[in-house]
Amino acid sequence: MIRFPSDRTYIVGVLNLTPDSFSDGGKFVGTEAALAHARRLVSEGADLIDVGGESTRPGAPPVDEASECARVVPIIEAIVRAQLGAPISIDTCKSVVAEAALAAGAELVNDVSGGRDPEMFPLCGQRQVPVVIGHLRGEPRSMQEQIAFADVFEEVASELGAAIACARQSGVDQIIADPGIGFGKRIEHNLILLRRVGDLGKRLGVPVMVGPSRKAFIGELTGRPVGDRLGGTIGAAVAAGLAGADYLRVHDVGAVRDALRVAVAIRRGRA
C-alpha cells in the first residue's frame, strides 16, 4: 500500500485518455502516445500519474464502463511494465472501472464524485488502497447549471466530511479530500476554497488535493483561452501549495514543480 509522508506538496500529473477532455482531449489516445506522456510527466517530477478515461468537463457525455475500461486498462498495464517509478491512480467514478484498474496495477482511486457509486468505498476498503474523495454536486455534464452556496467553505467541508465518514466505515484507511475546484462552483467559490485549502485539511483531518490546472476560473481571471493558461495555472498552484495543499493535480508538471520549489524556498529563507 503506497504512503506519502506529509513533509511536502506532491505533484500529480494528469494523463487523460479521452477524446473530449477540455484541454488535451485526444492528444494521448493510443498506447505509444500515452506511455510517452507518462514518461514525460515522471521526468518532469510527477510523484503520481493520474489516469482517466472519461471527461468530467461541463457538458461531457457519459462513458459506459466497458468503454472506459478499454481506454484505461491497457495504458495502466503498459505504464506498470515500463517501471517508470511513479505510482498510478485511476480517475473514475465507477467501481467496476476502479476494480479493473487496480487489477492492472493502479494503486490509488481518484473519485471526483465523492463515492456516489455505493460499491466504490467498499472496494477501496477491501483492497486497502488510498482514495481521493472529490466534492461534486450533480453530474459533470450539468454541474454548472444550478450553483447555490450560502457558505461554500462550510458546505464543502460538511459534505466532504460526510463522505469521509462513509469511506472510513467501509474500511478505507488512507483518504485524501478534494474540494472540487471547477466542479459546480463559480469563480468566487473556487478562489475561497483555494485560499482556505489548509483550513479544509485541518477541519477534515486528512490531506487535501486540488486541481486548478487550466480551469475556467483562470480563463475568467486572465482572459486566456484554455490552451494558454500556464501562467494562471502556476499562480493558482503555487498559491494553493503555500496555503497548505498536500497534492497539486496539474497538466504542466515541470513548470508547476519548479515554481512551487522556488516559492517554498523563498518562504523558508533557505533552499
Secondary structure, DSSP 8 states (H G I E B T S, - for coil): -----TTS-EEEEEEE--SS-TTTTTTT-SHHHHHHHHHHHHHTT-SEEEEESS--STT-----HHHHHHHHHHHHHHHHHHT-SS-EEEE-S-HHHHHHHHHHT--EEEETTSS-STTHHHHHHHHT--EEEE---S-GGGTTTS---SSHHHHHHHHHHHHHHHHHHTT---EEEE--TTSS--HHHHHHHHHTHHHHHHHHTS-BEE--TT-HHHHHHH---GGG-HHHHHHHHHHHHHHT-SEEEES-HHHHHHHHHHHHHHHHT--
